Amino acid sequence: MLRVGSSVVCMACRNLVPTRKGVRCRVPLQKLHPLYRAIHHRYYGNTNSQRPPHHTSARYFTSMSRLPMRPPKPHPGSGVRSYQQKRHFWVARLATRLLKLRYILLGSAVGGGYTAKKTYDEWKDMLPDFSEYNWVIPDFVWELSEQIDLDKLAKALPEMEEVAKLLPDFEKIGENFTFIKSLLSSETSGEAPLKATDASSAASQNDSQYKKSSDKEKLDQLQEDLLRTQLKYQRMLERLEKENKELRKVVLQKDDKGIHQRKVKKSLIDLYSEVLDILSDYDANYNTQDHLPRVVVVGDQSAGKTSVLEMIAQARIFPRGSGEMMTRSPVKVTLSEGPHHVALFKDSGREFDLTKEEDLAALRHEIELRMRKSVKEGQTVSCETISLSVKGPGIQRMVLVDLPGVISTVTTGMASDTKETIFSISKAYMQNPNAIILCIQDGSVDAERSIVTDLVSQMDPHGKRTIFVLTKVDLAEKNLASPSRIQQIVEGKLFPMKALGYFAVVTGKGSSGESIDSIKDYEEDFFQNSRLLRDGMLKAHQVTTKNLSLAVSDCFWKMVRESVEQQADVFKASRFNLETEWKNNYPRLRELDRNELYEKAKNEILDEVISLSQVTPQHWEAILQKKLWERVSTHVIENIYLPAAQTMDSGTFNTTIDIKLKQWTDKQLPHKALEVAWETLQEEFARFMAEYKGKDQDDIFDKLKEAVKDESIKRHKWNERAMDSLRVIQHNALEDRSITDKPQWDAAIQFMEQTLQSRLKDTEAVIKDMVGPDWKERWMNWKNRTPDQHVRNETKAELERLLKLHDEHTAYLANDEVTTVRKNLEGRAVEVDPVLIKDTWHQLYRRHFLQKALSHCNLCKRGFYYYQRHFVDSELECNDVVLFWRIQRMLVITANTLRQQLTNTEVRRLEKNVKEVLDDFGEDMERKSQLITGRRVQLAEDLKKVREIQEKLEAFIEALHKEK
């Protein structure tokens, strides 16, 4: 009876029927619910239609809402129809009651289920919460629980008959306890009769003594039976543990092979160990930021701490020595459970199989090498941490740090500060408020000789995080006259140091060749037969390294759960502070750490080296030619040209030139050329790097680029085999005397003029310094001559008069000429030394000769015609022009040869050297930290480390919560 728009909902079939006249619902009457058929008969009686009137027409259906609540009065003559209405109305009432019964049953069921669920929840809440102990069971047990073959597991377990054999004889135990009870009651109740029968006979006393002795024997026998029963239980537990270990190993191996086809997740202890590794790199000094828990193993030297650690790791992994210091640096050992008993370093992919003796020996050797490598020159111990992971079935999960043993005296061969260094390293690790201190004490020596106990008492005075371990208990029991002293030690009454727990262990017979299994057997046999345990001086939970490892692991994880979230908050705050500092100081720069900056600088340097190959050949040759002439010009002028030209003879000139050029080419010229080429390559390399520096380059790379340039040049060695071929090329170039064309002749004259003018200018500057300022400078600049300059000026004037008289004078003054000049100067009251006269003459004659050579060079400009036709004319004999042409041609050919060697070989070799230097620097973190410095770099490094630590900690905390 619901109207929807222009339609109505049929109450019989639940269909939507339009309200237009003549529209009928087409559902047959037989398919309608019996209740609706009863309603039809009640209100409208029996009709011939197959549908009720309200169902055949929308008009009747809409009027149904206005039907009377009681039936209308029957019309006269409708008796039969009234009877049919009553019959059908009875059926409707029966159907209605049946429906009520169904809803009552359904409601009862719902209410009963709710009541049962509430009762189950209340019963469940009454049970204790075992969720805190889920971490004891590894993840793979939950994941593989459905795939474990229960039949095989049942077969692996011992039969009930075997278990029954191992169970004690409860009837016998009951008899023994009854006997003890009667004995105790007889002793307590027998005190009064003994006092009342003082006059008893000696025979009765003997009987009582015999009875007491027999009772004592029974007590001893009872105690032996109890110990025997305990041993049975112990053996049974060991066998079950061994079988469980093998089973877990099989399961882990299956999981390791990927039977689940899933990605293997890192274990919880591996995640935690990664955090500690990052922290050790980030903060080598262990400041207050690093308060994450770890087990710190400390003890006196040779106290057995390394042996205890090996027993916990179930492998002889550390180097051993008789009495000498073996642990020279902290060793962080991460213990975790795995299918195979292996060990590996964090920076190496090699796995050492701890079940093979050769791998064990290799591991011990590797640890020893790393320790010695970490120790700096002149030191004995190092604070650099060596990180090692050990995995195996049945190993307790924890992180231990083995520290160098505390010493009392520095012996020969040790550094003088060794004792203080060991103390500082131990204190740095123990002052961490969340570190668990595993204090190792040698039980075979006097307790008063211990040093480590005082150190531990200073770091943890209340003993809230200290576990005391007494080693070599077998030797202590054998050597001590009073075994109760051991009891005092393990009860914490002998030392002022306090601890959470006290343990007594035996780590073998002292032989380095003992295996872990043999040490375990020896330890168990000792404590089973030791009177320390039998007499109650030691409790069962205080002995064996197995109980120790369980206790240390429990304490470690308890400390981790209590402190790790607090440490994560500390690093979160540190990250916020560092990010704020970066945004304020470097808002437009990316956060590049030292390695990323190094890669950026590496690419820039390689680009600069590649630019060397783009230098044009003309540029190389021009630079090489210029620098080579600057290097050899002095030798050519002073030792070759001037001595030959001053002979004043053409034949002698040519002969002298050829001899001197040959000597020069054989000995000096090739070496000078290679030096020039190598210097040119260096200068061009430095020039390109300087040009790139000015193109918006980061100045943070300046120190690195300079170091790379210097190291690359230092490593680069010029190919010496090119020297022989270069010598031949230079010799052939200097042997050629034939100038083929006029441009070459003019170029040689120009080269000669430039060279002579440069030398003349230098000579005049020397003469000016010798004689001092002239009259113009003295008047204009108020300068005066020194006495020596005055003497030289007078000498210069006298020698110039001599040159005017003898224009063709030789290069050297004769002795009589020196005497004449000296006397002339003395006549003018000028005292002069003959050496000064010769020195002044040398510079004056040099100027005179260069001036004459320049004038002769001007004459030779028109002498190519005579040279080409071999005319002999004394005025136009231009042998000096030919010499300079030969020198110039040698320079051009040498520059071309060197350029080819540079572009084809040396530039590539230099590029290779630069790459090698960059690779070497990239592997040397210390070198990188020295070359790439600044607050910006350090801030980026800190940000990277803090983010990494925070992410690792959050992942670890999430895994830790899942394990709970």
C-alpha positions, 0 to 999 in steps of 0.5 A: 500500500505504498505509492511511488510517483505515478505507480504503486507497489503491489502488496502481493507480489512486491512489483511496481504497478502503474496507476493507469486504468486497466493495467494489471499485475500479471502474477498468477494467483497460485504463485501468491503467498497463502496469506495474501490469498486469505486476505483476498477471500476475507475482504472480497470473497470468492470471485472468478478472477485468478487475481484478487481485485486489488491485484488486478487493477491499480485503482483497487490497489490504491484504495486498499489503504482505505479498507475498513478494519473489520469486515463489512456486513454480508449481503443477503443471500450470501451464505455460501460465500460467508462459509468459505470466508470463515474457512479461509480466515481460519487457515490465515489465523493458523498460518499467522500463529505458525509464523509467530512460532518461527520468530520465537524460535529464531529469537531464542536462538539468537539470544542463546548464541549471544549469551554463549558468546558472552560466557566464552569471552568472560572465561577467556578473560580469566586466562593469563596473557601469554602474548608476551612470550610469543617472541620465544618462538621464531617467526618461521614456526608460526609460518611453517606450523601447517606444513610440518609433518606431524607423523614424522614429528611423532616418530622423532619423539621418544616412545612412551616406554623409553620415557617411562624408563627415564621416569623415577621410581615414585614408590621408592621416592615415597618410601625415602620421604617417609623415612626422612619424615620418621627420622626427623620426627624421631630426632625431635621427639627423642630429645626429651627421652634422651635427657630422662635416660642419662643412666642408660647402658653403654650397649644402648648408646652403641645401638643408637650410634649404629642406628645414626650411622645407618641413617646417615648412609640412607641419607647419602643413598637418598641423595645419590638417588636424587642426583641420579634421577636428576641426571636422567632428566638432564640426559633426556632433556639434552637428547630432546633438545638435540632432536629439536635442534636437528628438526629446527635445522631441517625446517630452517633449511626448507625455509631457506630454499624458498619452499614458500616462494616468498621474499625472506625477511631479515630477522629481528636481530639482524635489523637491530645489528644494522642499526648498531653498525650505522651508529658505529660509523656515524658516531665512533666515539659513542657519545650520549646519542648512542644509548641502544643496548648491547652486551659488553664483555669486559674482563681482565686479560686472559680471564677467559672472556673470549672463551665464554663468547665462543661458547655462546657462539658455539664456535672457536672463532677468535684468534688465540695466544698463550698469555699475549694480548689477542683482542686488540680492538672491539669485536661486535658479534651479532648472534642469530638463529639460522639453518647453517652454522656460518659467520660473515663480516658486514663488509664482505660477502664471504661466508665461513662454514663454522663446521669446517676446521679450514674455514675456522682457521681462515676466519681467525686469521681474517679477524687477526688481520683486521685487528692489526690493520685497525691499529695505527702505527705506534699503538697497541689497541684500536677503538675501531669496531670489527663487525661479525655475524654468527648464525646457527641453529639453537643460538640465542639472539643477541649482540655482544661486543668483545673488548680488549682485556684490562691490564695492570702493567704495560709490558715491552712492545706495548705503547706507553698509553695502552693501559689508559686506552683500554680503560677509555674504550671500556668506559666508553662502552660501559657508560651507555646506560642501556648496555648490559655489562658481562663481567668476566672474572678468572676463578683460578686466581686470587679475587683480590688481583681483579681490576675489572670489578672495580671498573665495573663498580664505577660504571654500574654501582647498583648492579642493575645491568651487570651479570657476573661470570666466574670462569675456570671453576674447575681450577678454582675448586682444585686450587682453593683450600676453602670451596666456600670462597667460590660460594661467596663469589657467586652470592655477591658477598666477596666483591663490593660489586653488585650484579643482576646475576652470578654464574659459574662456568668452565670453558675447557681444559685450557687447550686451544685445540678443544672443540666446542662439543668436547668443552660442553661435555667436560663442563657438564661432567664437571658440574655433575660430579662437583661437590660445589653443586652437590653440597648446595654451594652452587644452584643448578641455574647458576652453572654452565654457559648454556644457562648463562646465554639464556639469561643474557639473551633474556636480559638483552631483549628486556633492555631492548624493549624498554629503551628502543622507542625512547632512542627512536624519539631522540633520533627523531628530534635530532633529525628535525633540528638538522633539517631545520638548520639545512632549510635556514642555511642552504634553502636552494641546495640539494642535500648531497652527502660526501659520496654524492658530492664526490661523484659530482666532482668526479664527473666535472673533472672527467669533463675537464680532462676530455676537453684536452682532446679538443685542443687544436693542433695549431694551438699545441704546436704554437705553445710547444714551439714557444716554450721550447725556444724559451728553454733552449735559446740561452744555450743556443746564443751563449754556447753555440752562436756567439762562440762560433760567430766571434771566430770571424771566419766562415769555415771555422764558423760552420765547423764549430756550429756543426760540432756544437749542434751534434753534441747538443742534439745527442745529450740535451735537446731531446730531454729538454723537449720532453720536459717542455712537452710534459710541462705544457700538458700540465699547464693546459690541464690546469688551465682547463680546470681553472676555466671550469672553476669560473663557470659557476662551479662549486668551490667546495671541490677546489681542494679535491680538484687540486689534489687530483691534478697533483696526484695524476701528474705525479703518477704520469710518466712520459713514454721514454721510448719516444726520446730515441725517435725524437733525437733522430728527427731533431738531428736530421732537421739540424743537418739540413742547410738548404733553404728552398724559397724566399719566405723561409729565408725571410722567416729565418731573418725575422726570427734572427732579428727578434732573437738578437734584439731581445738579447741586445735589450737584456744586455743594455739593461745589464749595462745600465744596472752596472753604471747606474742612472744617466745624467737625465735620470739624475736630474729628473728623478733625483737619483745618484750613482753608487761608488761602484757604479761610478767606477764602472761608468769610468771603466765603461767610458775607457773601454768604449774608446778602445772599441772605437779605435779597434772596431774588429776587436776580438771578444777578449782583452789582452793583458797589456790592454787591461793594464793600459785601461787600468793606468788610464783610470788611475790617472783620473784617480779611479782605482779599478780591479782587473776583474771588474775591467774584464767583466765590464768589457764582456758586456760592452763587447756583447752589445757591440757584437749584437749591434753589428749582427743586427746590421749584418742581418739587415744586409742579408735580407737581400742575400737570398739570391747570392745564397741560392747561387752560392756566390762568395761575397764577404759582405753577404756571407749569411751563415748565421741566417742559415743557423737560425733557419736550421734552429727554427726548422728544428723547433717546428719539427720538434713541436709537431712530433711532440704534438702528435705524441701528446694528442695520440698517447699522453692525453689518453694516458693522463685521462686514464691516470685521472680516472685511477686517481679518482677511483682510489680517492673514492675508496679512501673515505679518510682522503675524501673526508679531508678533501671535501669539507665544510659545514654543508658537507657535514650537515648533509652527512649527519642528515643522511645518517640520522634518517637512515638510523631512524628508518632502521629503528622504526622498522625494527620497532615495528618488527618487535611489536609484531613479534610480541 
